[in-house]
Amino acid sequence: MGISLILAVDIIHPPLTGIGHYALQLARGLRTSPDITSLRYFSTYRWLTDPEQALSANRSLNQARRWLPCKPQIALLYGAIQSRWFRQKIERFPNHLLHVPNFILPPCANPTVTTLHDLSHLHYPQFHPRERIVYLERYLPRTLQHATRLIAVSEFVRQEIISLLGVAAERIVAVHNGVDPVFHPYPIAEIQCVLNHYSLQAGGYLLAVATLEPRKNLGGLAHAYSRLPLALRQHYPLVLVGTRGWLTEELERQLEPLKNSGQLRQLGYVRQEDLPLLYAGARAFAYPSLYEGFGLPVLEAMASGIPTLTSNRSSLPEVAGNATLLIDPEDIEALTANLERLLSDGEWRALAVTRGLFQASRFSWRRCVDETVEVYRQALSA
């Protein structure tokens, strides 16, 4: 029997975060799934015809959220109004399953699925905007209680939700993210034009891709990088790609000396079509995050054939397998030593490329979509 589905797509807006990428890839994949016979997209207060429309339709609302005053109170008010509005809209489709790919379910009588990406707000509340903590504290318990089925983006997150939040194991399923096929090794001739645009040399920079916010530990990366031999720093400048997030004042202070010396480049949020080429052109990739529910950039780097370093905690070893250097992200001495190996150890680098390509091949958005559809079937059966 086919599945009638409503997918919430309000998280799909530029600049796309990891959760935004997940929702967009899921929306695209479900559109072509033979198991989905009716698919409707809902964003904030309106129906959309396709997921691509969400990229433009949600832009202005997201910009307004960033500049609203009294954000904790506004977040709670927004949640209450959105829930009431959505409940009125969905009453016309009582036989549809609802999937919210971004934590919080609105109250409704339909069978429901939600995706939980991490519990960083519990482990590192100091690294989040206050309005986000208030919103999750108010609405996440209700979601956990009423969701028919829950999806975690890694087995690590699934186990945390079971042990820390008391969710029954049979109600939550781990479904890994995938990697877009556009992330793969490219010949230098195909990437040179984009590298020229950013004044970069193929194989001549250390890349990091992350939203600029404290949990990504970019300050720790900059500190460890600054301890590398001068010749390495001059030959392989650190290139940061990612939009400005929140609580960045301390990070900007830490980055300033490297920027002034020309050893660090901040590219900000780059065009989506440029990102795979920037990965493929890098000497190596570093992602020493303090905590991740999945860690999509690590997967993208491995798929691009780039030797990679990441953290030995949270979900990152689950994603990285045996293909990367795994380090304690708070051990600056170890981080510096392994950055040097990442850039200089030719024998390990060759092995890392082979292992990384194999590890990345185990993750696909098609598999993610198919496993998500199976969760829908479980929810409907329940």
Protein Blocks (a to p, Z undefined) as FASTA:
>chain_A
ZZdddddfklgccdddfklmmmmmmmmmmmmpmklmbdcddehjaccfbfklmmmmmmmm
mmmmmmpghklmmmmmmmmmmmmmmmmmmmmmmmbccddfehpacddfbdcddddfbjkl
mmmmmlpcfklmmmmmmmmmmmmmmpmbdcdfbfklmmmmmmmnopafklpccddddddf
klccddfklmmmmmmmnopaehiaccddddddfklommmmmmmmmmpcfklmmmmccdde
dddfehklmmmmmmmmmmmnopaccebjadfklmmmmmmmpmbdcddbfbdfkopmlmmm
mmnopacdddfehjllmmnmmmbccddfklmklmmmmmmmmmmmmmlmmmmmmmmmmmmm
mpcfklmmmmmmmmmmmmmmZZ
